[in-house]
Amino acid sequence: MAEDLGRGFGETASLEMLPADDNYRPKARAQQAARSSCTHWALTCCLVLLPILAGLTTYLLIGQLRTQGEPCAFQTPKGQEFGPSHQRAYVPPRAGGDKPRAHLTVVRQTPTQPLINQFPTLHWEHELGLAFTKNRMNYTNRFLVIPESGDYFVYSQITFRGTTSKCGEISQGSRLNKPEAVIVAITKVTDSYPDPTQLLMGTKTVCEIGSNWFQPIYLGAMFSLQKGDKLMVNVSDVSLVDYTKEDKTFFGAFLL
């Protein structure tokens, strides 16, 4: 009887578990099939999108390289946009060889009547040797004439020489001078202002120098000059200027 009950119980348990197992297997298979379908769809999308992304990246890189290789047709200031009627053509930076410049060298001086309240003015060589004037910079009547407005570097070196018999007394041939110092000035003359304007000045004493002395004075600085301004070099005594070599005494200017 116990065996019959055991068998009955086992058969009942087996009958009860079969329906549950039969229901579970279709669900598991369906879930697995769904996962496989999703994976397949994702792989398909990746394979389709990969060539598209590669092509788009190549197109953008080629466009960037073309943009860098082409010259700029228009230049727009930062923070300002121009409409069609305000477009400005691109102007390349100005080459240094096109800028006005001049270098003048010393020549033998002849005494002249100085301007009122001015030292005598030196005159210069502007064509021979190391001297030149370029790009509309003009030298005329002892003046270096500025051809266009801008910032210029102006420079000059004047070398003085003489014979000193005693402190404060300098002799040149039969002429006796007693200067305590030698002076150089670079002066600007402009039509808009009646009086000359002193741009630079240099002074050196000669009292402490022995016989057969020489004394160079160099001046140089940047100035904002206007078209038509005239520059000249004044010295305290023309007869003491050393004109023996063009690399000792010179005068020049160039546009920055």
matplotlib code that plots the C-alpha trace (Angstrom):
import matplotlib.pyplot as plt

x = [0.0, 2.9, 4.4, 1.1, 0.9, 4.6, 4.0, 0.8, 2.6, 5.5, 3.2, 1.2, 4.4, 5.6, 2.3, 2.3, 5.8, 5.4, 3.0, 5.3, 8.3, 6.4, 5.4, 8.9, 10.8, 8.8, 9.3, 13.1, 13.3, 11.4, 13.6, 16.7, 15.4, 14.6, 18.1, 19.6, 17.4, 18.4, 22.1, 21.7, 20.0, 22.7, 25.4, 23.6, 23.2, 26.9, 28.0, 25.7, 26.7, 30.4, 31.0, 28.8, 30.8, 34.1, 32.9, 31.7, 35.0, 37.0, 34.8, 35.3, 39.1, 39.4, 37.3, 39.5, 42.7, 41.3, 40.3, 43.9, 45.4, 43.3, 44.4, 42.1, 40.0, 38.6, 39.7, 37.1, 38.2, 37.6, 34.2, 33.0, 31.0, 30.6, 27.7, 28.1, 28.6, 31.3, 33.6, 37.3, 39.9, 42.7, 45.9, 49.1, 51.6, 53.9, 57.3, 60.2, 61.9, 58.9, 59.2, 60.7, 64.3, 67.5, 71.1, 73.1, 76.9, 79.2, 80.7, 83.1, 81.1, 81.0, 80.0, 76.5, 74.2, 72.3, 68.6, 67.5, 68.2, 69.6, 73.0, 74.5, 72.9, 75.0, 74.6, 75.0, 75.8, 72.7, 73.8, 77.4, 79.2, 77.1, 74.5, 71.0, 67.4, 64.7, 60.9, 60.1, 62.3, 63.8, 66.8, 66.8, 68.4, 70.0, 66.6, 65.4, 61.8, 59.3, 57.1, 54.3, 52.9, 54.0, 56.4, 60.1, 63.4, 65.6, 69.3, 72.6, 76.2, 78.5, 82.2, 84.1, 87.9, 90.4, 93.6, 93.5, 96.2, 94.7, 91.4, 88.6, 90.7, 90.5, 92.5, 91.8, 94.6, 94.8, 91.4, 91.1, 87.9, 87.2, 84.2, 83.5, 81.4, 80.3, 76.6, 74.5, 70.7, 68.2, 65.5, 62.1, 60.6, 56.9, 54.5, 51.9, 54.2, 56.3, 59.2, 61.6, 61.1, 64.1, 63.7, 67.1, 70.1, 73.5, 76.3, 79.9, 82.6, 86.0, 87.8, 89.2, 90.5, 94.2, 95.6, 94.5, 91.1, 88.0, 84.5, 81.6, 78.0, 75.2, 71.5, 68.6, 64.9, 61.5, 59.1, 55.6, 56.1, 53.7, 54.0, 56.0, 58.0, 61.6, 64.5, 67.9, 71.1, 72.5, 76.0, 77.5, 80.6, 80.7, 84.5, 85.0, 83.0, 85.1, 84.3, 87.3, 85.2, 81.5, 81.2, 82.2, 79.5, 76.1, 72.3, 69.2, 65.7, 63.4, 59.7, 59.0]
y = [0.0, 2.4, 1.6, 2.3, 5.7, 6.4, 5.6, 7.6, 10.6, 10.4, 10.1, 13.1, 15.1, 14.2, 15.1, 18.4, 19.4, 18.5, 21.3, 23.9, 22.7, 22.7, 26.4, 27.6, 26.3, 28.3, 31.5, 30.9, 30.2, 33.4, 35.5, 34.0, 34.6, 38.2, 38.8, 37.3, 39.5, 42.6, 41.7, 41.0, 44.4, 46.3, 44.7, 45.5, 49.1, 49.4, 47.9, 50.3, 53.4, 52.7, 53.5, 56.6, 58.0, 57.2, 59.0, 62.0, 62.3, 62.1, 64.8, 67.2, 66.6, 67.3, 70.5, 71.7, 71.1, 73.0, 75.9, 76.2, 76.0, 78.8, 82.5, 84.8, 86.9, 89.3, 90.4, 91.3, 93.1, 91.2, 91.9, 93.6, 92.1, 93.8, 93.4, 92.9, 96.6, 96.9, 94.1, 95.0, 93.4, 91.7, 93.8, 91.8, 93.1, 95.8, 94.5, 96.3, 97.0, 99.3, 101.6, 105.1, 105.2, 107.2, 107.2, 110.3, 110.6, 113.5, 115.9, 118.8, 121.6, 125.2, 127.8, 129.1, 131.6, 129.6, 130.0, 132.4, 130.8, 127.7, 126.1, 125.8, 123.1, 120.3, 119.3, 115.7, 113.3, 111.4, 109.5, 108.3, 105.7, 104.4, 107.2, 106.6, 107.8, 105.2, 105.0, 108.6, 109.8, 113.0, 115.1, 118.7, 121.9, 120.2, 118.8, 115.1, 115.3, 112.8, 111.4, 109.8, 109.9, 107.2, 106.2, 106.7, 105.9, 108.9, 108.7, 110.6, 110.3, 113.4, 113.0, 116.1, 116.5, 119.2, 120.3, 121.4, 123.7, 124.0, 123.2, 125.0, 126.3, 124.5, 125.6, 124.9, 126.3, 130.0, 130.1, 130.0, 128.7, 128.2, 125.9, 124.1, 121.4, 120.2, 120.0, 118.1, 118.5, 116.9, 119.4, 119.1, 121.8, 121.6, 123.8, 123.6, 125.1, 128.2, 127.5, 124.5, 121.7, 120.1, 116.3, 115.1, 116.8, 115.5, 117.3, 116.3, 118.3, 118.6, 120.3, 117.1, 115.8, 116.2, 117.2, 115.7, 114.8, 113.4, 113.0, 111.1, 111.9, 109.4, 110.2, 107.9, 107.5, 106.9, 109.7, 110.0, 112.2, 113.7, 113.9, 116.9, 117.2, 118.2, 117.0, 118.6, 118.2, 121.2, 121.4, 123.9, 124.3, 123.2, 123.6, 120.8, 118.2, 115.2, 114.7, 112.4, 109.1, 108.5, 106.0, 108.6, 111.2, 110.2, 110.9, 108.9, 107.9, 105.0, 104.1, 101.4]
z = [0.0, 0.8, -2.5, -4.3, -2.5, -3.4, -7.0, -7.1, -5.5, -8.0, -10.9, -9.7, -9.2, -12.7, -14.2, -12.5, -13.5, -17.2, -18.0, -16.3, -18.3, -21.5, -20.9, -20.0, -23.1, -25.7, -23.7, -23.4, -27.1, -27.9, -25.7, -27.2, -30.7, -29.8, -28.5, -31.7, -33.8, -31.9, -32.2, -35.9, -36.4, -34.5, -36.5, -39.7, -38.7, -37.8, -41.1, -43.0, -41.0, -41.0, -44.8, -44.5, -41.5, -43.3, -46.4, -44.4, -42.5, -45.8, -47.4, -44.4, -44.4, -48.1, -47.7, -44.9, -46.9, -49.8, -47.6, -46.2, -49.7, -51.2, -50.9, -48.9, -51.2, -48.6, -45.2, -42.6, -39.4, -36.2, -34.7, -37.9, -40.8, -44.2, -46.5, -50.3, -50.9, -48.2, -49.2, -49.1, -51.3, -49.4, -49.4, -48.8, -46.2, -47.7, -48.5, -46.8, -50.1, -51.1, -48.1, -48.4, -47.1, -47.5, -46.3, -46.8, -46.4, -45.6, -48.1, -47.7, -46.1, -47.1, -44.5, -45.1, -43.3, -40.6, -40.0, -37.2, -33.8, -35.5, -35.8, -39.3, -41.5, -43.1, -46.7, -47.9, -50.7, -51.8, -54.9, -54.8, -52.7, -49.8, -50.2, -51.7, -51.7, -52.6, -53.0, -53.3, -50.4, -51.7, -50.8, -51.8, -50.6, -47.5, -46.5, -46.4, -47.5, -46.2, -49.0, -47.0, -43.4, -41.0, -38.3, -39.3, -37.7, -38.0, -37.3, -37.7, -36.7, -36.8, -36.1, -35.0, -35.0, -34.3, -32.5, -28.9, -27.6, -24.2, -22.4, -24.1, -27.0, -30.3, -33.4, -37.0, -39.2, -38.7, -37.0, -33.3, -31.6, -28.0, -27.8, -24.6, -26.4, -29.8, -30.5, -33.0, -33.6, -35.9, -36.8, -38.5, -40.6, -41.5, -43.5, -40.7, -38.1, -38.7, -36.4, -36.8, -34.3, -32.7, -32.7, -31.2, -29.7, -28.6, -26.8, -25.9, -24.2, -25.8, -23.0, -21.5, -24.9, -25.8, -29.1, -32.4, -31.0, -32.5, -31.0, -32.7, -31.6, -32.6, -32.5, -33.4, -32.5, -34.0, -34.9, -36.4, -39.4, -42.0, -45.7, -46.7, -43.4, -43.9, -41.8, -41.5, -39.3, -37.5, -35.8, -33.6, -35.8, -39.5, -39.7, -37.1, -38.9, -40.1, -43.9, -44.6, -44.6, -45.4, -42.5, -40.0, -40.7, -42.1, -41.9, -42.8, -42.2, -43.2, -42.8, -40.3]

ax = plt.figure().add_subplot(projection="3d")
ax.plot(x, y, z, "-o")
ax.set_aspect("equal")
plt.show()
